Amino acid sequence: MKKRTRMLRNLPRMFYNAGMEQLRWKQACLECIEAAEAAFLTTIGEDGFPRTRAMLNLRNGGQYPQQVSFFANHREDLLLYFSTNTSSLKLAQIRLNPRACAYYCLPALFQGVMLAGALDIVDDSALRHALWSEGWQRYYPQGPDDPDHSILRLRPSLVEGWIEGTRFTFRLPASP
């Protein structure tokens, strides 16, 4: 028991993020996510190696003001959506292994947030229309219902990052 107590005492404060502390970190995460220019999505390739690519940050209200109200209902669960081409390699990777993470950062402020969980490929016309943004015709010429337009949903279960000079980590409850 004494050894365990000593080990707990020596853990970094990042593991003491219960209650109010977790609320503080969650708010800091939202601020970072909503201000980041891009999201970086990592999937696992067939060979077991990670594959990272830049994605549109649909939670950035400056870039996508029409979606601010859509994400207002997902401030607690930190749910993320991404728009992508159905023909992209990442969809095949997700079908083989849905484990993924998204990373958002503000390099000038030395802030970054990683959200890990399972990615879903969502086939929902109403959702494609709700997330649609003018200018996306260059990616999906036939509009929101273009056969080459897919929506990915990341339900984060683990959040880690570096904000305000402190490393933190916390888990989110599983969402339906």
PAZAPA-4460 file (N, C-alpha, C; in steps of 0.05 Angstrom, whole numbers, plus 32768, in hexadecimal, padded with zeros to 4 digits):
% residues 176
    n_x    n_y    n_z   ca_x   ca_y   ca_z    c_x    c_y    c_z   seq   type   mol
   8010   7FE8   8000   8000   8000   8000   8011   8019   8000     1      M     A
   8027   8018   800F   8039   8030   8011   8045   8035   7FF5     2      K     A
   804D   8020   7FE7   8059   8023   7FCD   8045   8030   7FB9     3      K     A
   802C   8026   7FBA   8017   8031   7FA8   8012   804E   7FAF     4      R     A
   8011   8056   7FC8   800D   8071   7FD0   8023   8083   7FC5     5      T     A
   803C   8079   7FC7   8053   8088   7FBD   8051   808C   7F9F     6      R     A
   8048   8076   7F91   8046   8078   7F74   8030   808C   7F6C     7      M     A
   801A   808C   7F7B   8004   809F   7F75   800D   80BC   7F7A     8      L     A
   801D   80C0   7F8F   8026   80DA   7F95   8039   80E5   7F80     9      R     A
   8047   80D3   7F72   805A   80DB   7F5E   804E   80DE   7F42    10      N     A
   8035   80D7   7F3F   8029   80DA   7F25   8026   80F8   7F1E    11      L     A
   802A   80FF   7F05   8026   811B   7EFD   8009   8123   7F03    12      P     A
   8005   813D   7F06   7FEA   8146   7F0D   7FD6   8142   7EF7    13      R     A
   7FDF   8139   7EDF   7FCC   8134   7EC9   7FB8   811F   7ED0    14      M     A
   7FBE   810D   7EE2   7FAC   80F7   7EE9   7F98   80FF   7EFF    15      F     A
   7F99   8118   7F07   7F86   8121   7F1C   7F72   8134   7F10    16      Y     A
   7F66   812C   7EFA   7F54   813E   7EEB   7F37   8136   7EEF    17      N     A
   7F2F   8132   7F07   7F13   812B   7F0C   7F03   8144   7F12    18      A     A
   7EE9   8142   7F0F   7ED7   8157   7F17   7EDD   8172   7F09    19      G     A
   7EE1   8187   7F19   7EE5   81A1   7F0E   7EFD   81A3   7EFC    20      M     A
   7F12   8194   7F03   7F2A   8195   7EF3   7F25   818B   7ED7    21      E     A
   7F15   8175   7ED4   7F0E   816B   7EBA   7EFE   817F   7EAA    22      Q     A
   7EEB   818D   7EB8   7EDB   81A1   7EAA   7EED   81B7   7E9F    23      L     A
   7F01   81BF   7EAE   7F14   81D4   7EA6   7F24   81CA   7E8D    24      R     A
   7F2D   81B1   7E8E   7F3C   81A7   7E77   7F2A   81A4   7E5E    25      W     A
   7F12   819C   7E62   7EFF   8198   7E4C   7EFA   81B3   7E3F    26      K     A
   7EF6   81C8   7E4F   7EF2   81E3   7E44   7F0B   81EC   7E34    27      Q     A
   7F22   81E7   7E3F   7F3B   81EE   7E31   7F3E   81DF   7E17    28      A     A
   7F36   81C6   7E17   7F36   81B5   7DFF   7F24   81C2   7DE9    29      C     A
   7F0C   81C9   7DF1   7EF9   81D5   7DDF   7F04   81EE   7DD3    30      L     A
   7F11   81FF   7DE3   7F1C   8218   7DD9   7F32   8212   7DC5    31      E     A
   7F43   81FE   7DCA   7F58   81F7   7DB7   7F4C   81EC   7D9D    32      C     A
   7F39   81D9   7DA0   7F2D   81CD   7D88   7F1F   81E2   7D77    33      I     A
   7F10   81F3   7D84   7F01   8207   7D75   7F12   821D   7D68    34      E     A
   7F2B   8220   7D72   7F3D   8235   7D66   7F51   8229   7D52    35      A     A
   7F55   820F   7D53   7F69   8203   7D41   7F61   8206   7D24    36      A     A
   7F75   820B   7D13   7F70   820F   7CF6   7F67   81F4   7CE9    37      E     A
   7F74   81DF   7CF1   7F6E   81C5   7CE5   7F6E   81AF   7CFB    38      A     A
   7F63   8198   7CF3   7F64   8180   7D04   7F77   816D   7CF6    39      A     A
   7F85   815D   7D06   7F96   8149   7CFB   7F8B   812E   7D04    40      F     A
   7F82   811E   7CF0   7F75   8105   7CF5   7F88   80EE   7CF0    41      L     A
   7F8B   80DC   7D03   7F9D   80C5   7D01   7F8D   80AB   7D02    42      T     A
   7F91   809B   7CED   7F85   8080   7CEC   7F9C   806C   7CEB    43      T     A
   7F95   8053   7CEB   7FA9   803E   7CEA   7FA8   8030   7CCF    44      I     A
   7FBF   802F   7CC1   7FC0   8023   7CA7   7FC0   8004   7CA9    45      G     A
   7FBD   7FF7   7C92   7FBD   7FDA   7C90   7FD6   7FCE   7C9C    46      E     A
   7FEC   7FDD   7C99   8006   7FD3   7CA3   800A   7FD9   7CC1    47      D     A
   7FF6   7FE4   7CCE   7FF8   7FE9   7CEB   8005   8004   7CF2    48      G     A
   800E   8013   7CDE   801A   802D   7CE3   8005   8043   7CE2    49      F     A
   8008   8058   7CF3   7FF5   806E   7CF3   7FF7   807F   7CD9    50      P     A
   7FE0   8089   7CD1   7FDF   809B   7CBA   7FD1   80B5   7CC3    51      R     A
   7FDF   80CB   7CC1   7FD4   80E5   7CCA   7FD0   80F7   7CB2    52      T     A
   7FBA   8105   7CB3   7FB4   8119   7C9E   7FA5   8130   7CA9    53      R     A
   7FA8   8147   7C9C   7F99   815F   7CA5   7F7D   815D   7C9B    54      A     A
   7F6A   8166   7CAB   7F4E   8166   7CA5   7F43   8181   7CAA    55      M     A
   7F2C   8187   7C9E   7F1E   81A0   7CA4   7F14   819F   7CC1    56      L     A
   7F18   81B5   7CD0   7F0F   81B6   7CEC   7EF3   81C2   7CEC    57      N     A
   7EE0   81B1   7CEC   7EC4   81BA   7CEB   7EBB   81C7   7D05    58      L     A
   7ECA   81C5   7D1A   7EC4   81D3   7D33   7ECF   81EF   7D35    59      R     A
   7EDE   81F7   7D21   7EE9   8212   7D21   7ED3   8225   7D17    60      N     A
   7EC8   8234   7D2A   7EB1   8246   7D24   7EB8   825D   7D11    61      G     A
   7ED1   8265   7D10   7ED9   827A   7CFE   7ED9   8270   7CE1    62      G     A
   7EE0   8257   7CDD   7EE0   824B   7CC2   7EC5   8240   7CBB    63      Q     A
   7EB6   8236   7CCE   7E9C   8229   7CC9   7E87   8233   7CDD    64      Y     A
   7E80   824D   7CDA   7E6D   8259   7CED   7E51   824B   7CED    65      P     A
   7E49   8240   7CD6   7E2F   8233   7CD4   7E2D   821A   7CE5    66      Q     A
   7E44   820F   7CEE   7E44   81F6   7CFD   7E47   81FA   7D1B    67      Q     A
   7E4A   8213   7D24   7E4D   8218   7D41   7E36   820D   7D50    68      V     A
   7E1D   8212   7D47   7E06   8208   7D55   7E04   81EA   7D54    69      S     A
   7E0D   81DE   7D3F   7E0D   81C0   7D3D   7E1E   81B4   7D52    70      F     A
   7E36   81BF   7D57   7E48   81B4   7D6B   7E42   81BD   7D87    71      F     A
   7E30   81CF   7D8B   7E29   81D9   7DA6   7E1F   81C2   7DB7    72      A     A
   7E12   81AE   7DAB   7E08   8198   7DBB   7E1D   8183   7DC1    73      N     A
   7E36   8188   7DB8   7E4B   8174   7DBC   7E63   8180   7DCB    74      H     A
   7E5D   8192   7DDD   7E73   819E   7DED   7E7B   818B   7E04    75      R     A
   7E69   817A   7E0D   7E70   8167   7E23   7E7E   814E   7E18    76      E     A
   7E75   8143   7E02   7E80   812A   7DF8   7E97   812E   7DE5    77      D     A
   7E9C   8147   7DDC   7EB2   814E   7DCA   7EB0   813F   7DB0    78      L     A
   7E98   8137   7DA8   7E94   8128   7D8F   7E9F   8138   7D77    79      L     A
   7EAC   812A   7D65   7EB8   8137   7D4E   7EAD   812B   7D34    80      L     A
   7EAA   813B   7D20   7EA2   8132   7D05   7EB6   813C   7CF1    81      Y     A
   7EBB   812C   7CDC   7ECD   8133   7CC7   7EBF   812C   7CAC    82      F     A
   7EC4   813D   7C99   7EBA   8139   7C7E   7ED1   812D   7C6D    83      S     A
   7ECC   8119   7C5D   7EE1   810D   7C4E   7ED6   8100   7C34    84      T     A
   7EE8   80F9   7C23   7EE0   80EB   7C0B   7EDC   80CD   7C11    85      N     A
   7EC6   80C2   7C07   7EC0   80A6   7C0A   7ED6   8095   7BFE    86      T     A
   7EE2   809F   7BE8   7EF7   8090   7BDA   7F12   8091   7BE8    87      S     A
   7F14   80A0   7BFE   7F2E   80A4   7C0B   7F38   808A   7C18    88      S     A
   7F52   8087   7C1A   7F5E   8070   7C27   7F56   806E   7C45    89      L     A
   7F51   8085   7C51   7F4B   8084   7C6E   7F32   8074   7C74    90      K     A
   7F1E   8074   7C62   7F06   8064   7C67   7F0C   8047   7C68    91      L     A
   7F1D   803D   7C56   7F25   8021   7C57   7F33   801B   7C71    92      A     A
   7F44   802D   7C7A   7F53   802A   7C93   7F40   8029   7CAB    93      Q     A
   7F2C   803A   7CAB   7F18   803B   7CC1   7F08   8021   7CC2    94      I     A
   7F01   8017   7CAB   7EF2   7FFE   7CAA   7F02   7FE7   7CB6    95      R     A
   7F1C   7FE7   7CB2   7F2D   7FD2   7CBD   7F32   7FD6   7CDB    96      L     A
   7F36   7FEF   7CE3   7F3C   7FF6   7CFF   7F31   8012   7D05    97      N     A
   7F1B   8013   7D13   7F0F   802D   7D19   7F1D   803E   7D2E    98      P     A
   7F32   8034   7D3A   7F40   8044   7D4E   7F4F   805B   7D41    99      R     A
   7F4B   8073   7D4C   7F57   808A   7D3F   7F5A   80A0   7D54   100      A     A
   7F68   80B5   7D4C   7F69   80CD   7D5D   7F6A   80E6   7D4C   101      C     A
   7F61   80FC   7D57   7F62   8116   7D4B   7F73   8128   7D5C   102      A     A
   7F83   8139   7D50   7F94   814B   7D5E   7F8F   8167   7D55   103      Y     A
   7F8C   8179   7D68   7F88   8196   7D63   7F9E   81A4   7D72   104      Y     A
   7FA9   81B9   7D65   7FBE   81C7   7D73   7FBE   81E5   7D6C   105      C     A
   7FC9   81F4   7D7F   7FCF   8211   7D7C   7FED   8214   7D81   106      L     A
   7FFD   820F   7D6D   801A   820F   7D71   8026   8228   7D7E   107      P     A
   801C   823F   7D77   8026   8258   7D82   8022   825A   7DA0   108      A     A
   800E   824B   7DAA   8007   824B   7DC7   8011   8232   7DD5   109      L     A
   801F   8220   7DC6   8028   8207   7DD1   8011   81F7   7DDD   110      F     A
   7FFB   81F6   7DCE   7FE3   81E7   7DD8   7FDC   81D2   7DC3   111      Q     A
   7FD4   81BA   7DCD   7FCB   81A5   7DBC   7FB9   8192   7DCA   112      G     A
   7FA6   8187   7DBC   7F92   8174   7DC7   7F8F   815C   7DB5   113      V     A
   7F91   8144   7DBF   7F8D   812B   7DB1   7F75   811D   7DBC   114      M     A
   7F63   8116   7DAA   7F4A   8108   7DB1   7F4B   80ED   7DA3   115      L     A
   7F4A   80D7   7DB2   7F4B   80BC   7DA7   7F31   80AE   7DAC   116      A     A
   7F2A   809D   7D99   7F11   808D   7D9B   7F0D   807E   7D82   117      G     A
   7EF4   8075   7D7E   7EED   8066   7D66   7EE0   8078   7D51   118      A     A
   7EE8   8075   7D38   7EDC   8084   7D22   7EC5   8074   7D16   119      L     A
   7EB0   8081   7D10   7E99   8075   7D02   7E97   8083   7CE7   120      D     A
   7E90   8073   7CD2   7E89   807E   7CB8   7E6B   8081   7CB9   121      I     A
   7E61   809A   7CB8   7E44   80A0   7CBB   7E37   80A4   7CA0   122      V     A
   7E24   8093   7C9A   7E15   8096   7C81   7DFA   80A3   7C88   123      D     A
   7DF9   80BD   7C88   7DE1   80CC   7C91   7DDF   80E5   7C80   124      D     A
   7DCC   80E6   7C6E   7DC9   80FD   7C5C   7DC4   8116   7C6C   125      S     A
   7DB3   8115   7C80   7DAC   812D   7C90   7DC6   8138   7C9E   126      A     A
   7DD7   8126   7CA7   7DF0   812F   7CB4   7E02   813C   7C9F   127      L     A
   7E04   8130   7C87   7E15   813B   7C72   7E0B   8157   7C6B   128      R     A
   7DF1   815B   7C6B   7DE6   8176   7C65   7DEB   8189   7C7C   129      H     A
   7DE8   8180   7C94   7DEC   8191   7CAC   7E09   819B   7CAD   130      A     A
   7E1C   818A   7CA5   7E38   8191   7CA7   7E43   819F   7C8D   131      L     A
   7E33   819F   7C78   7E3C   81A9   7C5F   7E44   81C7   7C61   132      W     A
   7E59   81CD   7C52   7E63   81E9   7C52   7E67   81F2   7C35   133      S     A
   7E5F   820A   7C2F   7E63   8215   7C14   7E81   8213   7C0D   134      E     A
   7E87   820D   7BF5   7EA2   820A   7BEC   7EAB   81ED   7BEB   135      G     A
   7E9C   81DC   7BF8   7EA4   81C0   7BF7   7E9E   81B2   7BDC   136      W     A
   7E91   81C1   7BCA   7E8C   81B5   7BB0   7EA6   81AE   7BA2   137      Q     A
   7EBC   81BB   7BA9   7ED6   81B3   7B9D   7EDE   8197   7BA5   138      R     A
   7ED5   818E   7BBD   7EDB   8172   7BC6   7EC5   815F   7BBD   139      Y     A
   7EAC   8169   7BBE   7E94   8158   7BB9   7E82   8167   7BA5   140      Y     A
   7E88   8164   7B8B   7E7A   8174   7B76   7E5C   8170   7B76   141      P     A
   7E52   815A   7B7F   7E35   8155   7B7F   7E27   815F   7B98   142      Q     A
   7E36   816C   7BAA   7E2A   8178   7BC2   7E2B   8164   7BD9   143      G     A
   7E1A   816A   7BEE   7E1B   815A   7C07   7E16   813C   7C02   144      P     A
   7E06   8135   7BEE   7E00   8119   7BEA   7E11   810C   7BD4   145      D     A
   7E28   8119   7BCE   7E3B   810E   7BBB   7E43   80F2   7BC5   146      D     A
   7E43   80DE   7BB3   7E4A   80C3   7BBC   7E67   80C1   7BC8   147      P     A
   7E78   80D5   7BC1   7E93   80D5   7BCC   7E96   80E7   7BE5   148      D     A
   7E80   80ED   7BF2   7E80   80FD   7C0A   7E77   80EC   7C22   149      H     A
   7E89   80EA   7C35   7E83   80DA   7C4E   7E88   80EC   7C66   150      S     A
   7E7B   80E4   7C7C   7E7F   80F1   7C95   7E8A   80DD   7CA9   151      I     A
   7E9F   80E5   7CB7   7EAB   80D5   7CCC   7EA4   80E1   7CE7   152      L     A
   7E9F   80D0   7CFA   7E98   80D9   7D16   7EAC   80CC   7D29   153      R     A
   7EB9   80DD   7D39   7ECB   80D3   7D4D   7EBF   80D8   7D68   154      L     A
   7EBA   80C2   7D77   7EB0   80C3   7D92   7EC8   80C0   7DA5   155      R     A
   7ED3   80D6   7DAE   7EEB   80D3   7DBE   7EE6   80C6   7DD9   156      P     A
   7EF8   80B5   7DE1   7EF7   80A8   7DFB   7F0F   80B0   7E0C   157      S     A
   7F24   80BA   7DFF   7F3C   80C2   7E0D   7F44   80DE   7E02   158      L     A
   7F4B   80F0   7E15   7F53   810B   7E0D   7F6E   8110   7E1B   159      V     A
   7F82   8119   7E0C   7F9C   8120   7E17   7FA5   8139   7E0A   160      E     A
   7FB5   8148   7E19   7FBF   8160   7E0D   7FD3   8170   7E1E   161      G     A
   7FDA   8187   7E14   7FEC   8199   7E21   7FE0   81B5   7E1E   162      W     A
   7FD7   81C0   7E34   7FCC   81DB   7E34   7FD4   81E9   7E4D   163      I     A
   7FD9   8203   7E4B   7FE1   8213   7E62   7FFA   8208   7E70   164      E     A
   800C   81FD   7E61   8025   81F2   7E6C   8021   81D8   7E7C   165      G     A
   800B   81CB   7E79   8005   81B3   7E88   7FFB   819D   7E76   166      T     A
   8005   8185   7E7A   7FFB   816E   7E6C   7FE3   8163   7E7B   167      R     A
   7FCF   815A   7E6D   7FB7   8150   7E7A   7FAC   8138   7E6A   168      F     A
   7F9D   8128   7E77   7F8F   8112   7E6A   7F75   810C   7E79   169      T     A
   7F60   8105   7E6A   7F48   80FC   7E77   7F38   80EA   7E64   170      F     A
   7F27   80DB   7E6F   7F16   80C9   7E5F   7EF9   80D4   7E5E   171      R     A
   7EEC   80CE   7E48   7ED0   80D6   7E45   7EBF   80BC   7E46   172      L     A
   7EA7   80BE   7E51   7E96   80A6   7E51   7E8E   809F   7E35   173      P     A
   7E89   8086   7E30   7E81   807C   7E16   7E66   8089   7E0F   174      A     A
   7E64   8092   7DF7   7E4A   809D   7DEE   7E3D   808B   7DDA   175      S     A
   7E22   808C   7DD8   7E13   807A   7DC7   7E19   807E   7DA9   176      P     A
***
